[in-house]
Amino acid sequence: MIVGQLLVDHALIYALTATTDVPAVYLQQFWKTTKQMPNANETTCFMVDKEEITYTVDMFCSTLKLLVETPEQPFIPPATLKFIQHFLRSSAIKD
């Protein structure tokens, strides 16, 4: 549930769910047809409507406005489930 809530709170959720701008049928088609291209590192191919689209990881990052890891701005590893459970237990309101 916590991971689900984190995903809901993240801006990426708009790329993963149907909206009035993106009908569910297109998202279903994307998830059903997406595949990694053989011998093409970090490239994926998928269908939208009747059009086959090829995208690279860099293109997804740009489209979804995802941060890029740099030496000056490294990614912080996400908390483990064990850490989250411990935190929730220790911060629970006690009677």
N, C-alpha and C positions, 0 to 999 in steps of 0.2 A: 504494500500500500504506500509506503514512504517513497519508493522509487517511482511509482505511478504519479504521486503528487509532485515530485521533483520534475518529472517530465511535463506534467500539466502546467507547472509554473514557468517552464523554460520556453523561450520564443520559438524553439524548434517544433513545438506542438502544432503550430499553424501549418507547417509543411507536412505533417503526418495525419491531419484530420480534414474531413470535408467541411467546406464552408459554402457560403452563398456564391463565392467566386470560383470555387473548385468543387464541382459535383463529385459525389462519392464514386460514381462509376469510373471516373478518371483515376482516382486514387486506387481503386480496386484493380484496374487494368495495370497501373504502374507497378503495384506490389506483385501482381501475378506474372508480369512479363520481364521484370528487371533481372538482369544477369550480367556477370562479369565477362568481359570480352577476353577470349583466349589470346595469350601472348601479348596482351596490352595491359601493362601494369597500371592499376588505379583508374581503369576505364570501365564504365558500365553502359549497357544498352537497355532501352525499355521502349514500350509503346505508349503513345497517348493518342487517343482516337484511332486513326489509321496510319499515323506517322511513327516511324521508328526513329528514336533519338539516341545519340551517343553523347555521354557526358563524362568528364573527368572529375576526379576528386576536387581539383582546384575550382572547377566550374560550380560544383555543388556548394563549396565553401563560400564562393562569391555570391551565388544566388540566395543562399540561406543566411548570408552575413555571419558566418561562423568565424570565430577567432582563430588565428593561426599561431602556433607555438613558435616563439623566437627565443634566442639566448637571453634577451632582455626581459621577456615575458613568458616564462615557462608555464606549462599547464600544472595545476595543482592536482595531484591524484585524488579521486573521489574517496569519501569515507567508506570504510568497509561496513558490511551489514552488522558485524560483531560490534564495531565502535558505535554505530547508530543505536543498536539495541541497548548497549550499556548506557549511553547518553540518555535515552528515553527513560530507562529504569531509574537512573540517578536523579533525573530532573522531575520525576513525577511528584505531584502534590501529595503530601502525606497528611493523613488525618491527625 
